[in-house]
Amino acid sequence: MRNVFPVVLGVVLLSVSSAFAQKIAPLEAPKGFDQPVAGIATGKLDSISYTSKTVGTVRKALVYMPPGYSEKKKYPVLYLLHGIGGDEKEWLKGGHPQVILDNLYAAGKLKPMLVVMPNGRAMKDDRPIGNIYGPDKVAAFANFEKDLLTDLIPYVEKHYPALTTRENRAIAGLSMGGGQSLDFGLGNLDKFAWVGGFSSAPNTKMPEQLVPDPAKAKKLLKLLWISCGDADGLLPISQRTHDYLYEHNVPHVYYIEAGGHDFKVWKNGLYMFSQFLFKPVDVAVLPTYTVLGAQATTNVRNAKYPQILPDNRAVFHLKAPGVQKAQLDLGRKYDMVKDSSGTWTVTTDTLSRGLHYYSLLLDGLPIADPASDTFYGMGRMASGIEIPGRGTSFYAQRDVPHGEIRERKFFSKVTNSWRRFFVYTPAGYDANTSAKYPVLYLLHGGGEDETGWAKQGKTDVILDNLIADKKAKPMLIVMMDGNMGGPGGLAGFGEPTLKRFEDELKQTVMPVVESNYRVAPGAQNRALAGLSLGGLQTLYAGIKNTDMFQYLGVFSSGFFANNAALSDPQYAFMKANASTINTNLKQLWLSMGGPEDIAYANNKVMRAKMDELGIKYAYSEYPGGHTWPVWRHDLYLFAQKLF
């Protein structure tokens, strides 16, 4: 047989990473970067007092001037902010920025600049005494924005030879000061082109407020730097900001390193960030600047690996000292390298978005990664790693009313065995006891089972968001098991197995659903959809039963190209019943994951045959191939067309 797509769906495509991602190693400060070096030129520190009309008092700040400072030259300026428990001297006491900068100047790595270290607590009594978390003191940190813009910056630019354009002004800070830097810098892109947040604190605005206009930020920012320690409890604040920036394609550095909420991390942040300032920046290499990656959302609790780097390469670790050879099987096999502790490590190429099934091969034996969640997706349980991607906000967890996924066991007379399905019930199902709901029967692909849509497919999140946005009607979604026993492989696509599925749906599953859930009656309240093998089952059972289903969704599937003759039973049925099919169906929706989808050829031939037979359908493509990001998007679109 020709042009038959494989049953197993765990196929993932790895995009080829660019050359720079392979060549540039993660960077961090070398040993001794913060220790004085004898015999090098050093900068100078000034203590200044300026009149603050904002606060109504005279306030203090420190100014670092670079080695060789001259009033005859003009300098860009970095405003460097402290944390909630500090003042203008916190960086000086805990971080020794003058030493770090002196050493960088001696190494020829910095553009000469002024560094201003102000007190970011804009109130008359601005010392860090008493309850430093008191509401008046927290409010004073927000009030510093006005003090900075209208009082301090004008003072500095009047009394020092400072360049006064936004391109020559940077702001960065640690903890509370990191939040201030992101809030003030991104909120005033007419004043700052360089913005850095080190371990930014909860005062950091939500990303949608920080960057309401991503296109503007992308155009105006010279550099946006976000860094944090991997053991810092505030890491989720940096992570959410990075996620939003990545989603909206705003270039930035997301730098994670080993450490907590301390000056080890913040000093390294200053060391790295300062070297970028006031120089041309190649935004293409920004995602490669990090030491560690973010833990994958598919990791089990407290597992540090796998990690996802900002450019979507993934890092895997496994401690197995007795193993002689270890590989990562991610569609492509990667050789792992063992260190002296017996820990095996590998870093992949850049991975495409979505869920990737994988296994670890230990001396040739495939096993699931104990650090990762497992999924039934390759005809067996396998590990999975979720790679973030752009255009995926429709399945992001949001603060909206949430439905539930429930499990139902039942005895099937068709298979003579106990089976189960999962049911999504929308928010309010239990409270609105008089309401009846339409039903979508949703089918998985080959090599998967009824857990596929419930787990890999993120069905509940997609529907919760759609219903909350009033883009879809509240509905039940029944995720049934399409594995009907009998021979595997291509036989699973044969007439006997497809007929067995149809019987299971009509004779067992639908009666169980309609007798145990509040279901609105009639074909107008029923839909059937599926991906790959499930799409073929939808075609087989749905086209023959348009008196039972008014909506059919076929994702990444199609009748086989070599069975396109009108003598084929499926097409013969369509030819004989074209008028009835077109009249009964409100929606026959076909979709593909672009030309790279392995079912593309079958679907194309099938559409041509449907055109010839006069069968009406809608068609959609979404790039991504034969993968879960495509099918999640299919559900997102198809659900909006129902009922």
Wavefront OBJ file of the C-alpha trace (Angstrom):
o trace
v 0.000 0.000 0.000
v 1.189 3.510 -0.755
v 0.677 6.845 1.006
v -0.546 5.257 4.226
v 0.430 7.293 7.258
v 1.801 5.493 10.324
v -0.406 4.593 13.227
v 1.969 5.730 15.955
v 1.621 9.426 16.667
v 4.620 10.137 18.858
v 6.439 11.686 15.909
v 8.155 14.972 16.722
v 10.246 17.105 14.448
v 13.398 18.740 15.763
v 14.224 22.040 14.179
v 17.858 22.557 13.347
v 19.377 24.991 15.789
v 21.345 27.897 14.424
v 25.108 27.865 14.391
v 25.500 30.402 17.163
v 23.489 28.269 19.591
v 25.998 25.483 19.164
v 29.105 27.643 19.442
v 28.388 30.110 22.240
v 28.781 28.626 25.696
v 26.856 29.962 28.693
v 28.757 32.844 30.275
v 29.275 33.838 33.886
v 31.756 35.805 35.934
v 35.184 34.181 36.379
v 36.683 33.514 39.767
v 38.058 36.687 41.345
v 35.913 39.048 39.265
v 34.849 40.875 42.448
v 38.291 41.018 44.105
v 40.609 44.060 43.902
v 43.491 43.691 41.462
v 46.722 45.507 42.218
v 48.187 47.864 39.663
v 45.062 48.649 37.619
v 43.413 52.034 37.159
v 40.440 52.571 39.439
v 37.325 54.696 39.322
v 36.131 57.201 41.906
v 33.045 57.455 44.108
v 31.143 60.656 44.858
v 28.424 61.134 47.462
v 25.859 63.635 46.216
v 22.895 65.454 47.773
v 20.066 66.638 45.557
v 16.876 68.534 46.201
v 13.816 66.346 45.665
v 10.670 68.305 44.950
v 8.854 64.973 44.839
v 9.666 64.161 48.461
v 10.166 67.709 49.718
v 13.615 67.131 51.155
v 17.292 66.751 50.263
v 18.179 63.172 49.283
v 21.459 61.287 48.860
v 22.982 59.085 46.178
v 26.391 57.703 45.176
v 28.039 58.217 41.799
v 30.781 55.956 40.417
v 33.047 57.590 37.825
v 35.119 55.298 35.585
v 38.936 55.153 35.476
v 40.258 58.073 33.455
v 37.153 60.120 34.131
v 37.277 63.598 32.621
v 34.756 66.408 32.735
v 35.709 67.129 29.142
v 34.112 63.860 28.015
v 30.456 62.884 27.888
v 29.308 59.624 29.491
v 26.225 57.385 29.355
v 24.636 56.655 32.730
v 23.499 53.481 34.515
v 21.091 53.939 37.432
v 21.656 50.993 39.793
v 18.952 50.298 42.395
v 18.993 48.448 45.730
v 16.548 46.088 47.465
v 13.797 46.568 50.045
v 16.133 46.345 53.028
v 18.883 48.576 51.629
v 19.663 52.136 50.670
v 22.106 53.939 48.378
v 24.992 52.089 50.080
v 23.631 48.522 49.758
v 25.414 47.807 46.471
v 28.607 49.312 47.876
v 28.507 47.176 51.032
v 27.303 43.893 49.598
v 28.253 43.945 45.938
v 31.425 46.058 45.612
v 30.381 47.327 42.187
v 33.374 49.649 41.946
v 35.707 46.625 42.133
v 33.716 44.641 39.541
v 33.636 47.602 37.174
v 37.309 48.516 37.696
v 38.288 44.953 36.752
v 36.066 45.002 33.679
v 37.575 48.307 32.548
v 41.060 46.865 33.019
v 40.057 43.929 30.806
v 38.718 46.295 28.138
v 35.166 44.939 28.444
v 33.214 48.068 29.349
v 32.125 51.238 27.651
v 33.029 54.132 30.025
v 29.912 55.126 31.967
v 28.693 56.796 35.114
v 26.890 54.585 37.632
v 24.415 56.289 39.963
v 23.303 54.411 43.092
v 20.316 56.243 44.612
v 18.035 55.574 47.551
v 14.948 54.042 45.951
v 12.742 54.658 48.995
v 11.287 58.075 48.125
v 10.136 59.363 51.515
v 11.492 61.890 53.996
v 12.754 59.275 56.435
v 14.256 56.984 53.811
v 16.462 54.839 56.083
v 15.758 51.069 56.132
v 14.618 51.031 59.748
v 11.480 49.781 61.491
v 9.086 47.682 59.437
v 10.740 47.782 56.027
v 7.682 46.034 54.567
v 5.264 48.641 55.911
v 2.780 50.040 53.387
v 4.281 53.536 53.595
v 7.743 52.225 52.758
v 6.476 49.989 49.949
v 4.564 52.955 48.510
v 7.761 55.011 48.692
v 9.477 52.599 46.294
v 6.736 53.227 43.728
v 6.953 56.992 44.393
v 10.643 56.876 43.503
v 9.707 56.772 39.813
v 8.728 60.454 39.948
v 11.736 61.360 42.093
v 14.042 59.591 39.642
v 12.615 61.172 36.521
v 11.960 64.715 37.729
v 14.617 65.248 40.404
v 17.583 62.862 40.314
v 18.182 62.499 36.574
v 18.045 66.274 35.974
v 20.499 66.783 38.854
v 22.964 64.217 37.498
v 22.778 65.595 33.973
v 23.329 69.135 35.250
v 26.306 68.384 37.524
v 28.084 65.629 35.545
v 29.106 65.369 31.879
v 26.270 62.949 31.142
v 24.834 62.126 27.765
v 21.122 62.923 27.906
v 19.441 60.777 25.247
v 17.472 57.623 26.042
v 20.041 55.553 24.142
v 22.607 56.645 26.749
v 20.529 55.891 29.817
v 20.202 52.480 31.545
v 18.443 51.277 34.679
v 18.939 48.039 36.621
v 18.477 46.783 40.149
v 18.247 43.875 42.554
v 15.088 42.466 44.149
v 12.785 45.417 44.924
v 15.127 47.517 42.776
v 14.823 44.920 40.027
v 11.072 45.348 40.076
v 11.510 49.132 40.040
v 13.894 48.880 37.095
v 11.461 46.820 35.034
v 8.489 48.968 36.032
v 10.202 52.323 35.492
v 12.383 51.354 32.548
v 9.727 49.598 30.513
v 7.178 52.203 31.562
v 9.394 55.021 30.294
v 10.966 53.841 27.071
v 11.352 57.488 26.090
v 13.857 57.763 28.954
v 15.609 54.356 29.040
v 16.834 52.047 26.278
v 18.655 49.575 28.552
v 16.728 47.779 31.317
v 17.830 45.059 33.739
v 16.076 43.221 36.561
v 18.106 40.978 38.894
v 15.875 38.669 41.016
v 12.984 41.057 40.537
v 10.577 41.198 43.484
v 6.747 41.054 43.684
v 6.543 44.806 43.061
v 7.183 43.909 39.414
v 4.056 44.628 37.410
v 2.300 41.869 35.525
v 3.807 41.381 32.059
v 0.744 42.746 30.273
v 1.207 45.996 32.206
v 4.983 46.055 31.812
v 4.877 45.618 28.059
v 1.393 46.536 26.801
v 2.802 47.261 23.338
v 5.350 44.535 22.477
v 6.049 45.988 19.038
v 6.986 49.335 20.570
v 9.201 47.676 23.177
v 10.911 45.590 20.512
v 11.618 48.726 18.493
v 12.872 50.948 21.326
v 14.754 48.596 23.657
v 18.476 48.182 23.127
v 18.645 45.463 25.785
v 16.242 43.906 28.269
v 17.920 41.694 30.867
v 16.131 39.392 33.335
v 18.140 37.200 35.697
v 17.537 35.137 38.819
v 18.933 32.297 40.907
v 17.414 28.865 40.402
v 16.784 28.443 44.139
v 15.237 31.899 44.568
v 11.611 31.812 45.698
v 10.992 34.846 43.473
v 11.982 32.980 40.300
v 8.328 32.665 39.130
v 8.172 36.459 38.750
v 11.103 36.427 36.342
v 9.697 33.333 34.625
v 6.284 34.893 33.967
v 7.953 37.984 32.510
v 10.164 35.849 30.262
v 7.193 33.733 29.148
v 5.271 36.824 28.085
v 8.245 38.362 26.294
v 8.937 35.078 24.490
v 5.275 34.723 23.494
v 5.309 38.252 22.046
v 8.724 37.939 20.409
v 10.423 40.734 22.385
v 14.221 40.101 22.362
v 15.729 39.775 25.831
v 18.184 37.849 27.969
v 16.695 35.362 30.428
v 19.603 34.379 32.641
v 19.214 31.674 35.286
v 22.123 30.580 37.457
v 22.699 28.441 40.523
v 21.925 30.449 43.630
v 19.331 32.065 45.818
v 18.273 35.601 46.639
v 21.711 36.980 47.371
v 24.655 39.050 46.188
v 26.339 36.074 44.545
v 23.596 36.227 41.927
v 23.313 40.013 41.832
v 27.042 40.612 41.414
v 27.098 38.204 38.504
v 24.080 40.018 37.076
v 25.943 43.330 37.186
v 29.068 41.730 35.727
v 27.143 40.298 32.769
v 24.656 43.131 32.183
v 27.203 45.953 32.282
v 29.247 44.436 29.456
v 26.340 44.851 27.039
v 25.675 48.490 27.825
v 25.989 51.271 25.297
v 27.364 48.987 22.588
v 25.798 47.370 19.518
v 23.800 44.292 20.559
v 23.211 41.221 18.405
v 19.719 40.217 19.511
v 20.094 36.843 17.797
v 22.528 35.630 20.462
v 20.586 36.892 23.491
v 18.810 33.541 24.134
v 22.198 31.825 24.507
v 23.273 33.872 27.536
v 22.434 31.739 30.552
v 23.970 29.189 32.871
v 20.873 27.118 33.609
v 17.490 26.631 31.999
v 13.963 26.748 33.381
v 12.521 23.519 34.719
v 10.116 21.966 32.234
v 6.464 22.173 33.227
v 6.267 18.412 32.620
v 8.836 17.656 35.344
v 7.691 15.747 38.413
v 7.590 17.689 41.656
v 10.958 19.181 42.742
v 12.851 17.735 39.759
v 15.429 20.263 38.502
v 15.858 18.504 35.166
v 14.969 18.398 32.322
v 15.578 22.128 31.818
v 14.621 24.284 28.851
v 17.084 26.954 27.767
v 15.763 30.292 26.454
v 16.394 29.201 22.854
v 14.357 26.000 23.484
v 17.283 23.636 23.650
v 16.695 21.118 26.428
v 19.161 19.790 29.022
v 18.698 16.301 30.479
v 20.438 14.826 33.545
v 20.335 11.297 34.930
v 22.435 9.841 37.740
v 23.266 6.245 36.811
v 26.893 5.486 37.750
v 26.654 1.781 36.884
v 25.511 2.352 33.307
v 28.092 2.015 30.532
v 26.246 3.871 27.767
v 23.330 6.268 27.956
v 21.345 7.939 25.177
v 18.364 10.236 24.935
v 15.810 9.000 22.397
v 13.799 12.035 21.300
v 12.930 10.901 17.816
v 16.623 11.434 17.195
v 19.129 9.714 19.489
v 21.585 11.883 21.463
v 24.633 10.396 23.192
v 24.864 11.421 26.852
v 28.147 12.161 28.650
v 28.951 10.885 32.159
v 30.825 12.969 34.747
v 32.886 11.780 37.712
v 29.797 11.526 39.943
v 28.080 9.153 37.538
v 25.647 11.778 36.234
v 24.833 11.590 32.539
v 24.097 14.859 30.714
v 23.081 15.955 27.234
v 21.890 19.186 25.623
v 19.667 18.871 22.556
v 19.316 21.037 19.507
v 16.545 23.639 19.567
v 13.248 21.747 19.828
v 9.964 22.591 18.176
v 7.120 23.723 20.414
v 4.703 21.370 22.090
v 4.870 17.941 23.706
v 7.729 15.606 22.774
v 7.677 11.967 23.834
v 11.081 10.586 24.799
v 12.894 7.722 26.476
v 16.279 7.204 28.066
v 18.293 4.309 26.641
v 20.474 2.788 29.350
v 22.800 0.198 27.849
v 20.183 -0.177 25.125
v 17.187 -0.562 27.467
v 14.509 2.141 26.968
v 13.143 3.513 30.240
v 10.998 6.458 31.272
v 12.827 9.384 32.827
v 12.099 9.295 36.591
v 12.266 13.108 36.659
v 9.503 13.607 34.088
v 5.795 13.004 33.837
v 4.779 10.056 31.672
v 2.209 9.817 28.895
v 0.644 6.974 26.974
v 1.747 8.061 23.552
v 3.941 5.594 21.693
v 1.866 2.494 22.254
v 3.393 2.480 25.753
v 4.123 4.798 28.637
v 6.861 7.273 27.741
v 8.294 10.435 29.221
v 7.274 13.763 27.798
v 8.675 17.260 27.760
v 6.558 20.324 26.979
v 8.465 22.924 24.949
v 7.026 26.453 25.093
v 5.994 28.135 21.881
v 4.535 31.306 20.532
v 0.824 31.422 19.778
v -0.030 29.083 22.664
v -1.801 31.493 25.023
v -5.136 29.818 24.254
v -4.046 26.846 26.359
v -2.326 28.825 29.106
v -3.809 28.424 32.586
v -5.857 31.523 33.433
v -7.877 32.809 36.359
v -11.258 31.867 34.890
v -14.022 29.512 36.071
v -12.745 25.957 35.703
v -14.562 22.841 34.658
v -13.563 19.292 35.541
v -12.367 16.137 33.816
v -14.118 13.092 35.252
v -13.446 9.402 34.737
v -16.237 6.958 33.923
v -15.860 3.187 33.901
v -18.353 1.036 32.001
v -18.774 -2.498 30.686
v -18.709 -2.752 26.901
v -20.791 -5.455 25.266
v -18.924 -4.771 22.024
v -15.494 -5.649 23.450
v -16.869 -7.782 26.315
v -14.594 -5.942 28.743
v -14.491 -3.111 31.266
v -13.466 0.156 29.676
v -13.473 3.850 30.547
v -13.788 7.298 29.087
v -13.097 10.793 30.411
v -15.676 13.582 30.425
v -15.038 17.302 30.564
v -17.864 19.064 32.382
v -17.861 22.868 32.159
v -17.794 25.252 35.125
v -21.225 25.345 36.774
v -22.260 21.860 35.665
v -23.032 20.689 39.210
v -24.634 23.971 40.271
v -26.942 24.362 37.264
v -28.825 21.105 37.735
v -31.567 22.009 35.268
v -29.178 22.765 32.408
v -28.594 20.235 29.633
v -25.485 20.330 27.502
v -24.468 19.423 23.949
v -21.731 16.794 23.612
v -18.513 16.576 21.618
v -17.116 13.037 21.313
v -13.362 13.555 20.926
v -10.996 10.846 19.681
v -7.255 10.315 20.124
v -4.706 9.043 17.603
v -2.952 5.741 17.060
v -0.533 4.698 19.795
v -2.480 6.810 22.298
v -5.577 6.210 24.411
v -8.405 8.002 26.177
v -5.919 9.915 28.341
v -4.511 11.679 25.255
v -6.966 14.560 24.981
v -7.413 14.705 28.752
v -3.672 15.039 29.394
v -1.604 15.819 26.296
v -4.413 17.761 24.627
v -5.147 20.213 27.477
v -8.831 19.964 26.599
v -10.096 21.363 29.895
v -7.830 24.445 29.782
v -8.753 25.212 26.167
v -12.484 24.958 26.852
v -12.318 26.838 30.153
v -10.677 29.771 28.356
v -13.033 29.644 25.369
v -16.156 29.503 27.513
v -14.897 32.301 29.784
v -14.273 34.450 26.692
v -17.741 33.541 25.359
v -16.174 32.076 22.228
v -17.639 28.617 22.766
v -20.843 27.320 24.286
v -20.627 25.271 27.491
v -20.497 21.628 26.434
v -19.577 18.152 27.587
v -16.557 16.549 25.925
v -16.335 12.777 26.014
v -12.810 11.458 25.434
v -13.212 7.782 24.668
v -10.800 4.944 24.015
v -10.532 4.291 20.279
v -8.346 1.197 20.655
v -10.652 -1.615 19.650
v -8.422 -4.657 20.068
v -7.604 -7.091 17.321
v -4.464 -6.879 15.183
v -2.387 -3.753 15.422
v -0.536 -1.832 12.740
v -2.371 -1.035 9.518
v -5.099 -3.487 10.392
v -6.291 -0.893 12.884
v -7.421 1.154 9.895
v -9.340 -1.703 8.296
v -13.092 -1.999 7.838
v -13.675 -4.565 10.645
v -11.877 -2.455 13.257
v -13.548 0.780 12.138
v -16.948 -0.932 12.254
v -16.145 -2.194 15.751
v -15.406 1.401 16.792
v -18.715 2.594 15.315
v -20.570 -0.096 17.277
v -18.749 0.842 20.487
v -19.660 4.499 20.023
v -23.328 3.958 19.179
v -24.179 0.872 21.219
v -22.166 1.471 24.396
v -20.552 4.869 24.903
v -23.403 7.137 23.796
v -26.036 5.281 25.882
v -23.772 5.460 28.961
v -23.193 9.181 28.438
v -26.845 10.001 27.800
v -28.079 8.014 30.794
v -25.543 9.390 33.282
v -25.040 13.034 32.274
v -27.415 15.896 31.542
v -27.236 15.767 27.773
v -29.258 17.874 25.349
v -30.955 15.482 22.881
v -30.746 15.279 19.119
v -28.151 15.384 16.358
v -28.000 19.170 16.599
v -26.422 18.712 20.046
v -23.832 16.105 19.054
v -20.393 16.482 17.484
v -17.706 13.937 16.664
v -14.040 14.769 16.090
v -10.640 13.140 16.240
v -6.986 13.373 15.286
v -5.133 11.042 12.910
v -6.599 7.564 13.582
v -9.392 9.312 15.479
v -10.003 11.458 12.413
v -10.376 8.340 10.300
v -12.822 6.926 12.866
v -14.738 10.225 12.726
v -14.981 9.989 8.943
v -16.085 6.367 9.041
v -18.692 6.640 11.807
v -19.663 10.270 11.282
v -20.326 10.323 7.540
v -22.522 7.221 7.876
v -24.491 8.667 10.790
v -25.267 12.277 9.952
v -28.710 11.681 11.454
v -26.872 11.415 14.800
v -24.107 14.036 14.448
v -24.438 17.460 12.841
v -20.774 18.415 13.397
v -17.686 16.450 12.318
v -14.064 17.475 12.887
v -11.238 15.639 11.119
v -7.755 16.651 12.339
v -4.636 15.476 10.431
v -6.406 12.595 8.749
v -8.120 11.386 5.603
v -9.206 8.262 3.796
v -6.237 6.509 2.231
v -5.008 7.961 -1.037
v -4.783 4.553 -2.694
v -8.492 3.947 -1.930
v -9.661 7.011 -3.830
v -11.601 5.140 -6.499
v -15.348 5.576 -6.488
v -15.610 1.825 -6.022
v -14.180 2.259 -2.518
v -17.054 1.692 -0.022
v -16.507 5.027 1.727
v -16.611 7.101 -1.442
v -19.418 4.986 -2.877
v -21.460 5.780 0.247
v -20.669 9.503 -0.093
v -21.680 9.481 -3.749
v -24.976 7.795 -3.010
v -25.766 10.036 -0.031
v -24.155 13.384 -0.926
v -27.396 15.323 -0.667
v -28.277 13.856 2.726
v -24.758 14.429 4.064
v -24.730 18.075 2.965
v -28.224 18.685 4.349
v -27.651 17.032 7.717
v -24.175 18.350 8.529
v -23.871 21.894 9.790
v -20.085 21.531 9.791
v -17.674 19.092 8.187
v -14.364 20.633 9.226
v -11.077 19.264 7.889
v -7.706 20.498 9.140
v -4.047 19.719 8.594
v -0.728 20.628 10.194
v 0.589 22.081 6.938
v 2.400 20.240 4.138
v 4.789 18.684 6.688
v 1.892 16.755 8.272
v 2.391 13.059 7.475
v -1.316 12.738 6.594
v -1.231 15.696 4.201
v -1.206 13.672 0.969
v -4.127 11.476 2.037
v -6.161 14.486 3.051
v -5.421 16.298 -0.209
v -6.569 13.324 -2.312
v -9.658 12.931 -0.139
v -10.587 16.610 -0.523
v -10.256 16.327 -4.285
v -12.587 13.326 -4.229
v -15.077 15.166 -1.993
v -15.002 18.082 -4.430
v -15.757 15.658 -7.251
v -18.653 14.168 -5.287
v -20.031 17.577 -4.243
v -19.479 17.013 -0.512
v -19.355 20.369 1.283
v -16.607 20.940 3.847
v -14.461 23.655 5.442
v -10.677 23.360 5.399
v -7.994 24.817 7.659
v -4.200 24.557 7.962
v -2.057 25.405 10.977
v 1.732 24.915 10.726
v 3.388 22.339 12.919
v 3.054 18.944 11.291
v 1.572 15.874 12.943
v 1.907 17.165 16.521
v -0.049 18.157 19.610
v 0.301 21.944 19.163
v -1.611 21.541 15.893
v -4.353 19.399 17.423
v -4.761 21.687 20.430
v -5.241 24.533 17.971
v -7.694 22.395 15.980
v -9.798 21.897 19.102
v -9.553 25.621 19.857
v -10.968 26.496 16.420
v -13.445 23.629 16.061
v -15.047 24.143 19.484
v -15.949 27.696 18.488
v -17.981 26.377 15.544
v -20.149 24.003 17.562
v -23.765 24.187 18.645
l 1 2 3 4 5 6 7 8 9 10 11 12 13 14 15 16 17 18 19 20 21 22 23 24 25 26 27 28 29 30 31 32 33 34 35 36 37 38 39 40 41 42 43 44 45 46 47 48 49 50 51 52 53 54 55 56 57 58 59 60 61 62 63 64 65 66 67 68 69 70 71 72 73 74 75 76 77 78 79 80 81 82 83 84 85 86 87 88 89 90 91 92 93 94 95 96 97 98 99 100 101 102 103 104 105 106 107 108 109 110 111 112 113 114 115 116 117 118 119 120 121 122 123 124 125 126 127 128 129 130 131 132 133 134 135 136 137 138 139 140 141 142 143 144 145 146 147 148 149 150 151 152 153 154 155 156 157 158 159 160 161 162 163 164 165 166 167 168 169 170 171 172 173 174 175 176 177 178 179 180 181 182 183 184 185 186 187 188 189 190 191 192 193 194 195 196 197 198 199 200 201 202 203 204 205 206 207 208 209 210 211 212 213 214 215 216 217 218 219 220 221 222 223 224 225 226 227 228 229 230 231 232 233 234 235 236 237 238 239 240 241 242 243 244 245 246 247 248 249 250 251 252 253 254 255 256 257 258 259 260 261 262 263 264 265 266 267 268 269 270 271 272 273 274 275 276 277 278 279 280 281 282 283 284 285 286 287 288 289 290 291 292 293 294 295 296 297 298 299 300 301 302 303 304 305 306 307 308 309 310 311 312 313 314 315 316 317 318 319 320 321 322 323 324 325 326 327 328 329 330 331 332 333 334 335 336 337 338 339 340 341 342 343 344 345 346 347 348 349 350 351 352 353 354 355 356 357 358 359 360 361 362 363 364 365 366 367 368 369 370 371 372 373 374 375 376 377 378 379 380 381 382 383 384 385 386 387 388 389 390 391 392 393 394 395 396 397 398 399 400 401 402 403 404 405 406 407 408 409 410 411 412 413 414 415 416 417 418 419 420 421 422 423 424 425 426 427 428 429 430 431 432 433 434 435 436 437 438 439 440 441 442 443 444 445 446 447 448 449 450 451 452 453 454 455 456 457 458 459 460 461 462 463 464 465 466 467 468 469 470 471 472 473 474 475 476 477 478 479 480 481 482 483 484 485 486 487 488 489 490 491 492 493 494 495 496 497 498 499 500 501 502 503 504 505 506 507 508 509 510 511 512 513 514 515 516 517 518 519 520 521 522 523 524 525 526 527 528 529 530 531 532 533 534 535 536 537 538 539 540 541 542 543 544 545 546 547 548 549 550 551 552 553 554 555 556 557 558 559 560 561 562 563 564 565 566 567 568 569 570 571 572 573 574 575 576 577 578 579 580 581 582 583 584 585 586 587 588 589 590 591 592 593 594 595 596 597 598 599 600 601 602 603 604 605 606 607 608 609 610 611 612 613 614 615 616 617 618 619 620 621 622 623 624 625 626 627 628 629 630 631 632 633 634 635 636 637 638 639 640 641 642 643
